[in-house]
């Protein structure tokens, strides 16, 4: 195996590992943000993040926004 072939394999492996690491980081980011901010539906944000990444990435920015937005507090009704 020539040096250039070995170098090409190394570059290919590093590129594949970088893509996997970026996918995992993007999948975990909204859930981590929601948990850190004390979001009431942090687990739903985490599941939504992974589901949207796996199914096409279209709604992932919406889930990221949801991680930053807290649910409005419930109003207490007075009898």
C-alpha positions in Angstrom: 0.0 0.0 0.0 1.5 3.3 -1.1 1.7 6.3 1.3 -1.0 8.2 -0.6 -3.4 5.3 -0.2 -2.8 5.2 3.5 -3.2 8.9 3.8 -6.5 8.7 1.9 -7.8 6.1 4.3 -6.8 8.2 7.3 -8.5 11.3 5.8 -11.7 9.2 5.1 -11.8 7.8 8.7 -11.3 11.3 10.2 -14.0 12.7 8.0 -16.4 10.0 8.9 -15.7 10.4 12.6 -16.2 14.1 12.3 -19.6 13.7 10.7 -20.7 11.2 13.4 -19.5 13.6 16.1 -21.3 16.5 14.6 -24.6 14.5 14.2 -24.4 13.4 17.9 -23.6 17.0 19.0 -26.6 18.4 17.1 -28.9 15.7 18.3 -28.0 16.3 22.0 -27.8 20.1 22.0 -31.5 21.1 22.3 -32.1 18.6 25.1 -29.0 19.7 27.0 -30.1 23.3 26.6 -33.6 22.6 27.8 -32.4 20.6 30.9 -29.9 23.4 31.8 -32.6 26.1 31.6 -35.1 24.0 33.6 -37.6 23.6 30.8 -40.7 21.8 32.0 -40.7 19.5 28.9 -36.9 18.9 28.6 -37.3 15.2 27.8 -39.8 16.0 25.0 -37.3 18.5 23.6 -34.6 15.9 23.7 -36.7 13.3 22.0 -38.0 15.8 19.4 -34.4 16.8 18.6 -33.3 13.2 17.8 -36.5 12.4 15.9 -36.3 15.5 13.7 -32.6 14.8 13.0 -33.2 11.2 12.0 -36.3 12.0 9.9 -34.9 14.9 7.9 -33.7 17.9 9.9 -36.6 20.1 8.7 -38.1 20.8 12.2 -34.8 20.8 14.1 -34.5 24.6 14.3 -38.1 24.7 15.7 -37.0 22.2 18.4 -33.9 24.3 19.2 -36.2 27.3 19.6 -38.5 25.3 21.8 -35.5 24.5 24.1 -35.1 28.2 24.8 -38.8 29.0 25.2 -40.4 28.2 28.6 -44.0 27.3 28.9 -46.3 30.0 30.2 -47.2 29.6 33.9 -50.7 28.3 34.6 -53.1 30.8 36.0 -54.7 29.8 39.2 -58.5 30.2 39.2 -60.1 31.7 42.2 -63.4 30.2 43.3 
